[in-house]
Amino acid sequence: MAKQCQNYGQRVQNSVFECLVDPVQFAQLKKNLEQIIEPEEDSLRFYFLGKNWKNRVEHIGAKPTYDPEGVLTI
């Protein structure tokens, strides 16, 4: 998975990559990663920066999506 991400951007942390891609490149990257991911074990998130970012987070795989403005239960 890391090799695929490095083809489109740079590693900024162990499991975090920053990629500047156009819509066609994003579709190809996403397709490649979806073919590799183990959805029961792995968690893959795409964060689209800019205005209205909250509605622009995609999640694939394990673990629920985190909502920082959601309800906090302790």
Contacts in CASP RR format, 6 or more apart in sequence:
PFRMAT RR
TARGET T0000
AUTHOR 0000-0000-0000
METHOD contacts of the structure
MODEL  1
MAKQCQNYGQRVQNSVFECLVDPVQFAQLKKNLEQIIEPEEDSLRFYFLG
KNWKNRVEHIGAKPTYDPEGVLTI
1 33 0 8 1.000
1 36 0 8 1.000
1 37 0 8 1.000
1 42 0 8 1.000
1 44 0 8 1.000
2 11 0 8 1.000
2 17 0 8 1.000
4 29 0 8 1.000
4 32 0 8 1.000
4 33 0 8 1.000
4 36 0 8 1.000
5 11 0 8 1.000
5 17 0 8 1.000
5 19 0 8 1.000
5 29 0 8 1.000
5 33 0 8 1.000
6 17 0 8 1.000
7 29 0 8 1.000
8 17 0 8 1.000
8 19 0 8 1.000
8 21 0 8 1.000
8 25 0 8 1.000
8 29 0 8 1.000
9 17 0 8 1.000
9 18 0 8 1.000
9 19 0 8 1.000
9 20 0 8 1.000
10 17 0 8 1.000
10 18 0 8 1.000
10 19 0 8 1.000
11 17 0 8 1.000
12 18 0 8 1.000
19 29 0 8 1.000
21 29 0 8 1.000
26 46 0 8 1.000
30 46 0 8 1.000
33 44 0 8 1.000
33 60 0 8 1.000
34 44 0 8 1.000
34 60 0 8 1.000
37 44 0 8 1.000
37 60 0 8 1.000
37 61 0 8 1.000
39 60 0 8 1.000
39 61 0 8 1.000
39 62 0 8 1.000
40 61 0 8 1.000
40 62 0 8 1.000
41 62 0 8 1.000
42 61 0 8 1.000
42 62 0 8 1.000
43 59 0 8 1.000
43 60 0 8 1.000
43 61 0 8 1.000
43 62 0 8 1.000
43 63 0 8 1.000
44 59 0 8 1.000
44 60 0 8 1.000
44 61 0 8 1.000
45 57 0 8 1.000
45 58 0 8 1.000
45 59 0 8 1.000
45 60 0 8 1.000
45 65 0 8 1.000
46 57 0 8 1.000
46 58 0 8 1.000
46 59 0 8 1.000
47 53 0 8 1.000
47 56 0 8 1.000
47 57 0 8 1.000
48 56 0 8 1.000
48 57 0 8 1.000
48 58 0 8 1.000
50 56 0 8 1.000
54 69 0 8 1.000
57 65 0 8 1.000
59 65 0 8 1.000
END
